[in-house]
């Protein structure tokens, strides 16, 4: 059975990785931007789980169905407001595309590739905001860590503690 307390180890791990990344960035350690870019790509890619069907356990194992928090049809918009599950899936999948594209562009910008440094804050805030909207649509307690990551990214981008422009300049 899931409890919010079971998220504590994951939350601590995410916090430690975030603090290490922030330390590397603000101290101009060359690995910092690479680690941040990797984390942005990983976080963005995790959203693809919202666009794939719920995994089913192998019949031979007899396992119970997997608690899949990424199921767009379980959204409160469907359950409480009665919206069509197909419409919610369409909206969710469109958000997934936007999130993956925005986080990928933000990662490239972090490393100074293709996208200019001036776009970094906008890309981070846009990607994290789209992610927050998607997480709110499918709200589940197991996704609280994702909310925290997105809020931390928005704060970090808006705080201007580090930007690709400051690293290059």
N, C-alpha and C positions, 0 to 999 in steps of 0.2 A: 504494500500500500504506500502511495506517495504521500510525503509530508514536505512542507516547505523547509523543514529542518534538513531534509536530505539534500537540499541545494547548497548547504553551507560549504562542503569541501570544494565544489565546483566554483562557488563564489569567491572563496579564498584564493584558489588557483588563478582565476581571472584577474582578481585584484593584484596579486603578486606580479603576474605577467604585465599588466597595465602599468604598475609602478616601475618595473624594470625598464619597460619601453620608454616611459616618460623620462626616466633618469638618463637613459642613453641619448634621447633626443635633446633635452635641454643642456646636456654637457657635450654636445656635438661629437658623440662617438659615432663612427661611421656605420656601425651595425644598427643604430637606432632607426633610421629611415627604412632600412631593409626589413627589420622586424615589424615595424608599423605597417608597411605595405603588405607583408605576409598576413598579418592579423586582419587587415581590412579585406583582403581577398578571402580569407577563411570565413570571416563573419558574414560577408556578402554571399558567399557560396552556400552557407548553411541555410539560407532562405529558400534555396531550391527545394528543400524538403516540403515546403508548402505546395509545390506544384506537382508532386509525385503522389501516387496512390499509397494508402496505408499499407505497410508490409503485413503479410499474413504469415503466421507460423506454419512450418511444415506439418502436414497432417500426421506424419509418423511420430513426431515428438509429443503431440497432444498438449502443447503449451497453450496457456490462456492467450487470448488476443492481446496484442501489444497496445499499451496506452500511448497513442500517437497524438501528441499535442498539436501537430501541424495540419490536422484535418480541417480544411476550410468549411466543410459541411457541418462541422460541430460549432460553428461560430454562433455567438449570441444573437447575431443579426438574423440567423435562420431560426434558432430556437425561440427567441423572445419576440422578434419583430415580424417573423413569418416571411422573410425575404426568400426568394427562390434560391436554393443551394447552387444552381448553375450560375446565377448572376454573381453570387458571392465568390464562387470559384473563379469566374472570369475577372472580377475586380482583383482578387488575390493574386492571380497569375500575372496580371498586368503590373501590380505592385512588385512582384518578384523580379520581373524583367527590369523595371526601373531601379530596384535596389541593387541587383547584380551589376548593371551597367554603371550606376553611380559609384558603387564601392570599387569597381575595377578601375574606373577613371581616377578616383581619389588615390588608389594605390599607385597608379602610373605617375600621377602628379607628385605624390610623396617622394618618388625617386627621380623626379625631373624628366620623365619621359613623356613625350607626345603632348601632354597637357601642361600649360604654363602654371607657375606657382600661384598666380593671382586667383586661380579657380579653386584652390585647395579648400579654403574655408567653406565656400558655397557647396562644393561637392560633398564634403563631410557632413555638413548640416542637412543637405538634401537627402543623402543616402540614409543617414540615421533617422531623419524625420519620416521618410517613407517606411523604414523598418518599424518605427514606433506605431505608425498607422496600421500596418499589417499585424503586428503583435496585438494591438488593441482589438482588431477585428476578430482575432481567434483567441482572445484572452484565455490563458491557462496558467495556473500557478507555476508550472514547470518552465514557463517562458520568462519568468521574472529576471533571470540572469541576462537575457537578451535586452530587456528594458534597461537594465543597469548599464550594459555595454553602450547602448545607443545614447543614453543620457550623458555618460562619461565622454563619449566622442564629441557630442555637441558642446559640452563644457570645454573640453580641451581645444577644440577648434576656435570657439569664440573667445577663449581666454588669451589667445595669441602668445602662449608660453613658447610655442614653437610653430614655425611654418616652413615649408620648403624654401620660401624666399629668404628667410633668415638663415637657413643652412647654406644657401648658395651665396648669400651676400656677405 
